Amino acid sequence: MEKKINYVLLILIICAIIISVISNFYFQRNSFLSTDNEQHFYDMRKAYDEKYIPHTGARLVTNGLLVSDDIARVPGAGFYSKFLLLFNLGGENYYTARIIDVSLYLLVLFIFLVWIYFRFGIVSAAIMTSFIAVSCILFEATTSFTNPNPVVMFSFLFCIFFV
């Protein structure tokens, strides 16, 4: 009886992972660029073309106009540096860079779920996989390439290392 339950839970885990991967790549492919995202891409592309590492982050005012660089900006440029790295790894192709980004996020989630399985067992792993597979927050975090949410992924790594 216990063996049958384990098979059912394993099938649930596999189905949840398949649904999550397909959904992430579907949303990634069909997500649109908003004005904010266009400005982020413009700033990243400008840094790439001029061969410099950005030291300022996003603009404080995003009015949709890309006419001036005199607009106040947030200090730090972590996600612009991430753009540049992924853009180079993707062969200067925006969509390839986005696919690499989603793949890295899904790798972190996979490591987290494997850790859940070994730490808490198959029942907990099946429940967590099912919740993660349909989490809107994770879809947003993994598919928003130009407005990243790395805190979500770092929280999974934090759980692995400190729990």
NUNUFI-164233 format. One line per 8 residues: their letters; for each residue x, y, z of N, C-alpha, C. Coordinates in pm, 1 decimal, always signed. Each point is the difference from the previous one (the first is absolute). Layout:
% NUNUFI-164233
A	X/Y/Z/X/Y/Z/X/Y/Z ~ ... .
This chain:
% NUNUFI-164233
MEKKINYV	+82.9/-120.0/+0.0/-82.9/+120.0/+0.0/+87.1/+126.0/+0.0 ~ +103.1/-2.1/+83.1/+88.5/+115.5/+8.0/+74.3/+20.9/-131.4 ~ +31.0/-110.1/-67.5/+70.4/+9.4/-128.3/-89.0/+67.0/-105.2 ~ -130.5/-30.5/+1.8/-93.9/+62.1/-93.1/-10.7/+149.6/+26.1 ~ -4.9/+38.3/+125.7/-7.4/+141.7/+35.7/+125.1/+73.1/-48.2 ~ +115.4/-62.3/+16.5/+124.3/+62.1/-46.2/-0.7/+18.2/-151.2 ~ -53.5/-96.9/-73.6/-9.3/+13.9/-145.7/-93.9/+113.1/-38.7 ~ -111.8/+10.5/+68.5/-95.8/+107.3/-27.8/+64.4/+135.7/+29.0 .
LLILIICA	+69.8/+9.8/+111.9/+66.4/+125.5/+34.4/+111.5/+33.4/-99.6 ~ +71.8/-100.0/-43.8/+104.7/+21.4/-99.5/-59.2/+47.3/-132.0 ~ -112.3/-56.8/-39.8/-68.8/+44.9/-121.4/-48.4/+143.9/+16.8 ~ -50.2/+33.5/+119.6/-43.0/+136.7/+28.1/+118.0/+96.7/-11.2 ~ +114.1/-37.3/+54.0/+119.3/+84.4/-8.0/+41.7/+19.5/-145.2 ~ +4.0/-106.6/-76.3/+42.0/+8.9/-140.4/-97.0/+86.9/-79.8 ~ -129.9/-19.6/+22.0/-99.6/+81.5/-70.0/+12.7/+147.8/+38.0 ~ +20.8/+28.5/+127.1/+14.5/+138.5/+44.5/+123.3/+65.2/-60.6 .
IIISVISN	+110.1/-73.7/-8.6/+121.7/+54.7/-60.4/-21.0/+26.0/-148.5 ~ -64.2/-92.6/-68.5/-26.8/+18.5/-143.2/-89.5/+121.0/-22.0 ~ -105.5/+13.6/+79.3/-90.4/+115.0/-11.6/+75.3/+129.7/+27.4 ~ +85.3/+0.1/+100.2/+75.7/+120.1/+34.5/+95.4/+40.7/-111.7 ~ +74.2/-95.7/-53.9/+95.2/+31.1/-107.1/-73.2/+50.3/-124.4 ~ -106.3/-69.1/-39.0/-76.0/+42.3/-118.5/-60.5/+138.6/+23.5 ~ -56.7/+22.6/+115.6/-60.4/+129.8/+29.8/+103.6/+111.1/+0.2 ~ +114.9/-25.0/+61.0/+103.9/+102.8/+4.0/+46.9/+36.8/-139.6 .
FYFQRNSF	+26.2/-98.5/-82.7/+45.7/+30.9/-134.8/-111.5/+61.0/-83.9 ~ -125.3/-39.1/+23.6/-112.5/+59.8/-71.5/-14.3/+147.2/+38.3 ~ +0.6/+28.6/+130.5/-12.9/+138.7/+44.5/+120.7/+82.5/-42.1 ~ +116.8/-61.3/+1.0/+121.7/+69.8/-41.2/-9.7/+39.6/-146.9 ~ -45.9/-90.4/-81.0/-9.3/+24.8/-144.2/-109.6/+100.2/-31.7 ~ -108.6/-3.2/+75.4/-115.4/+83.7/-31.8/-12.1/+124.2/+87.7 ~ +100.5/+27.1/+81.1/-7.2/+121.5/+80.9/+33.2/+119.2/-88.8 ~ -56.1/+112.9/+33.0/+20.8/+118.8/-83.3/+92.0/+96.3/+71.9 .
LSTDNEQH	+57.9/+88.5/-76.3/+85.7/+103.3/+57.0/-84.6/+121.5/+32.8 ~ +4.6/+42.5/+125.1/-68.2/+122.8/+37.1/+97.4/+116.0/-19.1 ~ -47.3/+120.4/+21.4/+85.9/+117.6/-14.0/+117.4/-7.9/+96.6 ~ -25.9/-44.9/+120.4/+105.5/-14.1/+100.5/+105.9/-99.5/-48.2 ~ -44.2/-112.9/-50.2/+93.3/-101.7/-48.4/+77.6/+48.3/-121.9 ~ -65.2/+77.2/-85.9/+69.9/+54.3/-116.5/+111.9/+93.6/+43.0 ~ -25.8/+79.2/+104.3/+103.9/+90.4/+48.3/+116.2/-78.0/+60.7 ~ -29.7/-106.2/+72.1/+107.8/-82.0/+55.6/+82.9/-62.2/-112.1 .
FYDMRKAY	-67.9/-51.0/-101.8/+72.9/-59.8/-111.4/+81.8/+105.3/-74.0 ~ -55.6/+118.8/-17.9/+72.8/+108.9/-65.2/+128.1/+33.3/+76.7 ~ -10.6/+11.0/+132.4/+117.8/+32.0/+81.5/+103.4/-112.0/-5.6 ~ -46.0/-125.2/+3.4/+93.3/-112.7/-7.7/+67.2/-3.6/-136.6 ~ -77.7/+20.3/-103.7/+56.3/-5.3/-135.1/+98.7/+113.9/-22.9 ~ -29.8/+116.5/+56.4/+91.4/+113.6/-12.0/+132.9/-30.8/+69.0 ~ -6.9/-58.6/+118.7/+122.1/-38.8/+71.0/+76.1/-106.2/-78.1 ~ -73.2/-91.4/-60.4/+64.2/-105.7/-78.6/+69.7/+57.3/-123.4 .
DEKYIPHT	-69.2/+87.1/-71.5/+56.8/+57.6/-122.1/+120.2/+89.8/+28.9 ~ -4.7/+71.1/+112.3/+109.9/+90.9/+34.0/+108.4/-68.8/+82.4 ~ -17.4/-128.8/+27.1/+99.7/-83.3/+68.3/+39.0/+55.2/+138.0 ~ -98.7/+29.3/+82.7/+27.9/+38.8/+137.3/-93.0/-75.7/+94.1 ~ +44.9/-15.1/+122.0/-81.5/-65.4/+102.8/-78.5/+109.3/+71.4 ~ -132.4/-10.1/-2.4/-81.1/+106.2/+61.5/+19.4/+5.6/+151.0 ~ -9.4/+121.4/+52.2/+13.9/+19.3/+144.8/-125.1/+61.5/+61.6 ~ -97.7/+29.7/-82.0/-127.4/+48.2/+51.3/-110.4/-94.3/-44.7 .
GARLVTNG	-104.2/-2.8/+77.2/-109.4/-92.2/-27.6/-112.6/+65.6/-77.9 ~ -120.1/-39.9/+31.7/-119.0/+45.2/-72.9/-27.0/+147.7/+24.7 ~ -71.8/+59.3/-92.6/-38.4/+140.6/+11.6/-110.4/+14.7/+104.6 ~ +4.2/+111.1/+72.6/-103.7/+24.8/+99.8/-131.3/+40.5/-65.2 ~ +7.4/+59.2/-118.3/-118.4/+40.1/-73.6/+0.4/-76.7/-131.0 ~ -102.8/-78.0/-21.9/-9.6/-72.4/-126.8/-119.8/+54.7/-75.1 ~ +26.7/+101.2/-80.0/-108.9/+66.8/-70.8/-18.5/-50.7/-141.6 ~ +77.7/-99.9/-39.6/-13.5/-53.2/-133.2/+85.0/+70.5/-103.2 .
LLVSDDIA	+70.7/+103.6/+40.4/+84.8/+73.5/-93.0/+145.1/-40.3/+20.8 ~ +63.9/-37.3/-106.3/+140.9/-38.4/+7.0/+86.1/+110.0/-60.3 ~ -28.2/+123.2/+36.5/+67.0/+112.0/-63.9/+115.7/+56.0/+81.6 ~ +3.1/-26.4/+128.4/+102.0/+63.7/+82.3/+55.2/-97.1/+102.1 ~ +129.1/+12.1/+24.2/+62.4/-78.8/+105.6/+19.1/+82.2/+126.4 ~ -59.6/+119.1/+4.0/+14.4/+88.6/+115.3/-103.1/-26.9/+108.0 ~ -80.0/-102.9/-15.3/-102.1/-35.2/+98.3/+67.5/-69.7/+117.4 ~ -47.0/+30.6/+121.4/+56.8/-61.6/+119.9/-13.6/-151.3/-6.0 .
RVPGAGFY	+101.7/-67.3/+53.1/+2.1/-146.1/-7.2/+30.4/-58.7/+137.9 ~ -41.5/-125.0/+17.3/+26.3/-74.2/+122.3/+146.9/-41.9/-1.1 ~ +72.3/+13.1/+113.1/+139.3/-45.9/+0.4/+8.1/-152.1/-12.1 ~ +106.6/-45.6/-57.9/+19.7/-143.5/-17.5/-57.8/-48.5/-131.0 ~ +63.3/-99.0/-55.5/-44.2/-48.4/-130.5/+11.0/-150.2/-7.5 ~ -41.0/-68.4/+104.5/+12.2/-145.0/+4.8/-71.9/-69.8/-113.0 ~ -124.2/+40.0/-24.7/-70.8/-73.3/-103.9/+42.5/+40.6/-139.7 ~ +55.0/+122.0/-18.5/+57.2/+33.2/-130.0/+124.4/-84.3/-27.0 .
SKFLLLFN	+77.3/-24.0/+104.8/+117.0/-86.5/-16.6/-43.4/-142.3/-34.0 ~ -109.9/-45.7/+62.1/-54.3/-131.8/-32.5/-47.3/-4.4/-144.5 ~ -67.3/+108.1/-45.5/-40.3/+7.9/-140.6/+119.0/-17.9/-91.2 ~ +105.2/+76.9/+29.2/+117.8/-2.7/-86.9/+60.4/-139.1/-6.0 ~ +10.7/-65.6/+114.5/+56.1/-134.9/+3.4/-85.5/-96.5/-82.7 ~ -131.1/+0.1/+23.9/-88.2/-90.8/-72.4/-9.5/+36.0/-148.7 ~ +6.5/+128.2/-30.5/-4.5/+43.5/-139.4/+124.0/-50.7/-74.1 ~ +114.9/+4.4/+66.8/+122.2/-54.7/-60.6/-8.1/-151.3/-12.6 .
LGGENYYT	-47.6/-66.9/+104.9/-13.2/-146.1/-6.2/-101.1/-43.0/-106.2 ~ -100.5/+82.0/-22.8/-103.2/-31.4/-98.0/+35.8/+37.3/-141.7 ~ +124.9/+37.2/-22.5/+42.2/+33.2/-136.0/-64.8/+127.0/-52.9 ~ -16.8/+99.4/+86.2/-60.4/+128.5/-34.9/-143.5/-14.7/-49.6 ~ -68.1/-101.0/+49.9/-139.3/-23.1/-35.9/-84.0/+15.2/+126.4 ~ -94.6/+91.5/-3.9/-82.8/+30.5/+116.5/-78.4/-122.2/+47.2 ~ -60.1/-73.4/-91.9/-83.5/-114.3/+37.9/+82.5/-116.8/+52.9 ~ +117.6/-20.2/-56.4/+88.8/-103.8/+52.6/+44.2/+35.1/+141.6 .
ARIIDVSL	+28.8/+127.2/+23.4/+37.6/+44.2/+134.9/-113.9/-22.9/+98.4 ~ -123.6/+22.7/-43.3/-115.0/-23.7/+87.2/-16.6/-148.7/+31.1 ~ +23.7/-84.9/-99.0/-10.4/-144.0/+22.2/+107.4/-46.3/+98.5 ~ +119.4/+52.5/-11.5/+107.1/-33.6/+95.8/-40.7/+44.6/+139.6 ~ -60.1/+118.0/+10.6/-43.9/+52.1/+129.3/-105.4/-90.9/+63.4 ~ -100.5/-38.8/-76.6/-103.2/-90.8/+52.2/+60.8/-133.6/+40.7 ~ +92.4/-49.8/-79.5/+64.1/-128.1/+30.9/+76.1/+6.4/+131.3 ~ +67.6/+110.8/+25.5/+72.6/+14.4/+127.2/-96.3/+4.2/+118.4 .
YLLVLFIF	-110.9/+71.8/-16.0/-99.6/+3.0/+106.8/-59.5/-138.7/+24.3 ~ -30.5/-71.7/-107.5/-56.3/-133.7/+16.0/+101.0/-96.7/+60.7 ~ +127.8/+19.8/-26.9/+103.9/-82.4/+62.0/+1.4/+20.6/+151.8 ~ -11.3/+125.0/+43.1/-5.4/+28.1/+144.6/-122.4/-66.4/+61.5 ~ -113.8/+8.0/-67.1/-121.4/-64.6/+51.7/+15.0/-151.8/+6.7 ~ +62.6/-57.1/-101.4/+22.5/-144.8/-0.5/+90.0/-41.7/+116.1 ~ +106.7/+73.7/+23.7/+89.6/-29.8/+113.3/-76.7/+10.3/+131.3 ~ -85.3/+102.8/+11.7/-79.6/+16.1/+121.5/-94.5/-117.9/+20.7 .
LVWIYFRF	-64.9/-45.5/-106.3/-93.6/-111.8/+12.8/+70.6/-131.2/+30.5 ~ +117.9/-19.1/-54.6/+79.4/-118.9/+34.9/+38.0/+5.4/+147.8 ~ +35.5/+118.2/+47.5/+33.1/+16.0/+141.8/-122.7/-30.6/+87.6 ~ -117.5/+49.3/-39.9/-123.6/-29.6/+74.2/-22.0/-151.0/+6.0 ~ +21.4/-66.4/-112.5/-20.5/-145.4/-4.5/+92.7/-71.6/+97.7 ~ +127.6/+32.2/-1.7/+93.2/-69.9/+88.1/-14.5/+41.9/+145.7 ~ -42.3/+121.4/+23.5/-12.0/+48.4/+138.1/-131.9/-42.9/+64.7 ~ -111.2/+5.3/-75.3/-130.8/-20.7/+60.6/-79.5/-117.9/-56.3 .
GIVSAAIM	+44.0/-58.3/-109.8/-68.2/-116.8/-53.7/-83.2/+30.5/-123.3 ~ -53.8/-107.2/-54.7/-70.7/+10.1/-128.0/-134.3/+71.4/+12.0 ~ -67.4/-13.8/+112.2/-129.4/+66.9/+15.7/+18.7/+151.6/+0.3 ~ +95.9/+48.4/+76.8/+28.1/+144.3/+3.5/+47.7/+49.2/-135.1 ~ +82.4/-79.6/-66.6/+49.2/+38.5/-132.8/-115.0/+10.4/-100.0 ~ -94.6/-93.3/+7.1/-114.9/+4.1/-91.3/-86.2/+123.0/+26.4 ~ -22.2/+31.6/+124.8/-80.8/+117.7/+34.3/+70.0/+128.2/-43.8 ~ +128.1/+12.7/+31.0/+74.7/+120.7/-37.0/+10.7/+14.8/-151.5 .
TSFIAVSC	+22.7/-109.8/-69.0/+9.2/+6.2/-145.6/-131.5/+45.3/-59.9 ~ -108.6/-48.9/+52.9/-131.8/+40.2/-50.9/-25.8/+148.2/+24.0 ~ +36.2/+49.6/+117.3/-18.8/+142.3/+28.5/+90.8/+87.7/-85.6 ~ +124.1/-41.6/-15.1/+95.3/+79.4/-77.6/-38.5/+1.3/-147.7 ~ -53.8/-109.0/-48.4/-33.7/-10.2/-142.3/-106.4/+101.1/-42.8 ~ -86.5/+40.4/+90.8/-108.1/+91.8/-36.5/+10.3/+135.9/+70.2 ~ +113.5/+30.8/+56.4/+17.2/+125.0/+73.1/+14.8/+117.6/-96.2 ~ -90.6/+94.4/+8.4/+6.3/+118.8/-86.1/+122.9/+83.9/+30.2 .
ILFEATTS	+40.9/+5.2/+124.7/+118.4/+77.0/+37.3/+123.3/-57.8/-67.7 ~ +10.0/-132.0/-3.3/+114.9/-61.4/-66.3/-4.9/+17.0/-151.0 ~ -118.9/-3.6/-58.3/-9.6/+27.3/-143.7/+50.5/+140.6/-29.8 ~ -40.7/+95.7/+81.5/+45.4/+138.4/-19.9/+150.8/+12.1/+20.8 ~ +50.3/-65.4/+103.6/+143.7/+9.4/+28.8/+84.5/-65.3/-108.3 ~ -47.6/-107.4/-57.0/+81.4/-70.4/-98.9/-17.4/+53.3/-141.4 ~ -109.2/+67.3/-29.1/-21.2/+46.3/-136.8/+27.5/+148.0/-19.2 ~ +16.8/+75.8/+106.1/+26.5/+142.8/-13.0/+150.6/+21.9/-12.5 .
FTNPNPVV	+48.1/-4.5/-122.2/+143.1/+8.4/-26.6/+53.6/+140.9/+21.8 ~ -73.0/+101.0/-43.1/+51.0/+135.9/+9.4/-36.1/+69.6/+130.3 ~ -74.4/-64.0/+84.8/-32.1/+54.0/+131.7/+7.3/-116.2/+99.1 ~ +121.3/-47.8/+27.3/+15.7/-127.1/+70.8/-35.8/+7.5/+148.2 ~ -30.4/-116.2/+53.0/-30.4/-16.2/+141.4/+90.7/-107.8/+59.5 ~ +128.6/+28.2/+14.2/+91.1/-105.3/+46.4/-20.8/-39.3/+145.4 ~ -69.1/+82.4/+76.3/-21.3/-30.3/+141.3/-76.4/-130.5/+16.9 ~ -93.1/-26.8/-89.9/-78.5/-123.7/+8.2/+92.3/-121.5/-11.1 .
MFSFLFCI	+90.8/+3.1/-95.3/+91.3/-113.4/-18.0/+101.0/-9.0/+113.3 ~ +47.8/+115.4/+48.6/+92.6/-2.6/+112.4/-66.8/-53.8/+126.1 ~ -131.2/+19.3/+13.3/-69.7/-53.2/+116.9/+0.1/-152.4/-0.7 ~ -10.9/-61.2/-118.7/+8.2/-145.8/-8.4/+138.9/-48.6/+39.2 ~ +102.2/+68.5/-48.6/+137.1/-37.8/+37.0/+23.8/+21.7/+149.0 ~ -56.5/+108.1/+55.1/+11.7/+26.5/+143.4/-60.1/-114.2/+81.0 ~ -115.4/-49.6/-41.7/-62.7/-112.8/+69.5/+88.7/-123.9/-3.3 ~ +61.9/-23.9/-114.2/+85.2/-119.0/-11.9/+120.3/+8.8/+93.5 .
FFV	+62.5/+117.2/+6.5/+124.5/+12.7/+75.7/-20.4/+19.8/+149.2 ~ -112.9/+56.8/+42.2/-13.5/+36.8/+140.2/-115.9/-68.0/+73.1 ~ -72.3/-88.3/-65.5/-110.7/-68.0/+70.3/+40.9/-142.8/+28.0 .
